[in-house]
Amino acid sequence: MNKYLYRFLIGSMILPCASITPSQALTPSGEWKLKDQSPWAKDYSMRIDVDPGESYNDSGYAPSSVYWAEYVTFNDANGGYSGLQRAGGKKLAIVSIWDGLEAKSGALPVADCYEYGKCTSIKDKYNWKVGHQYRFRVEESPRSPSDTEGDWWQISLADTTIGTVDILGEIKTPKWKGLNNANRVFLEYFWWPYQCNTLRHSKTTMGQIKGNYGLNDQLTSSSAYTYGTADVCDAQYTLPDMTASDYGSTSTYNKGTLTLTGNKYRGIHKWGNYQQQAKAGMMFALAPNSAEPYIYEALHDGVYGAFPDQGKDNTDWKSIGIGYPIINDLYFRNQRVYEWEERKNNYVKIGDFFIYHNKYNKDTEYFKLTKTDPGYFPTDKSNGNGWEYVGRYSKNDEALTYNIPVHTWNATNRSGKKGELYYYPKTKMYFILKNTGDYWYFPETETDNTWWQFAGYYP
């Protein structure tokens, strides 16, 4: 994100949305403003609904480089941003603050940072999962005291889908009078070519900001809009009656959340649109907005006929399956998503994607095959038995959650999962379990020990 564009956006927060460029602009965005100030703690939530996918060597196509982020704004400074990325296909988490003073590593190491000026950053590979709900929290650090020079901020990332949390690190800033009560979000492509036929498709859901550890959630304003350079869609790729909102990038607001959608050209289109014409490689479904649409890929340019039965192909269509969250990988691999019964067939190879309808949690989940003759799918959103867990299909109108379970010592015979949050009533402190397995006593002070990482005084 360009620092000076950011300063322009912050300075224009009182302008109406009509002042922003049209909905086909490249960068979907939006904002909220809290009614009450919450200068020392803010929560930001997001879910990546469609993954741009891994890195492939297809010439002429943009790499998988997409950033889903929330601005971290201060009362006396521009601040910075926190978020998740695909960068050249690699999964990352990043927090950067312009004009920050120093940083301390946590789950992420301290990283070099210079973006149109000095900045302070923590950044590294982070294996986020498509369809999982995440909560970024920026709070006055309970681990490092502020001083006359500046304030220390602790940044944590909770996976509320599986109930774990990581302290990503800490960043020190000048005395900027705490966090601002307004906030913006964006979905940004950061690698060319910026054209409808070359960019990966992506979609994310962003939840409203909350202050005071989730207690402050009343808003005075909210809006959705886009900004930046408009998507390019050459006439050779467009179809009859196709509009910019059909192929571009959009932002919509609904029930406290923002849905940011990037490059809809490579998303799912409705069968029958565009005078029943397609371009080879485009994805279609009978009901794209249904809970789990069944997808077909167009095999040629021009007029097409009816879809074949699910799992079958014909001269117009190739069956892809229920694979919208991983549609980019399926497209670039030129394959469909496979079912459990196909795992031993000779056309299946290592690295192929499989779908699992998990009867225990009612989720539709995705796994990548990592060895021949695999065992059963893990049922707890983990790797194992020859499978790498990829993520899940988010449910229609699924509300974003901000909290994770809080556990008590010895509730499960002194054994737990890495990243779980525990409460120690004697000291009123919260601790994160460092490793999966058995554990022993909490520290009595604001420190770590073999089993526990001190997290603070709020869940």
Secondary structure, 3 states (H helix, E strand, C coil): CCHHHHHHHHHCCCCCHHHCCCCCEEEEEEEEEECCCCCCEEEEEEEEEECCCCCCCCCCCCCCCEEEEEEEEECCEEEEEEEEEEECCEEEEEEEEECCCEEEECCCCEECCECCCEEEEEEEECCCCECCEEEEEEEECCCCCCCCCEEEEEEEEEECCCCEEEEEEEEEEECCCCECCEEEEEEEECCCCCECCCCCCEEEEEEEEEECCCCECCEEEEEEEEEEEECECCCCCCCCCCCHHHHCCEEEEECCEEEEEECHHHCEEECCHHHHEECCCCEEECCCCCCCCCEEEECCCEECCCCCCCCCCCCCEEEEECCHHHHHHHHHHCCCCECHHHCCCCCCCCCCEEEEECCCCCCEEEEEECCCCCCCCCCCCCCECCEEEEEECCCCCCCCCCCCCEEECCCCCCEECCCCEEEECCCCEEEEECCCEECCCCCCCCCCCCCEEEEECCC
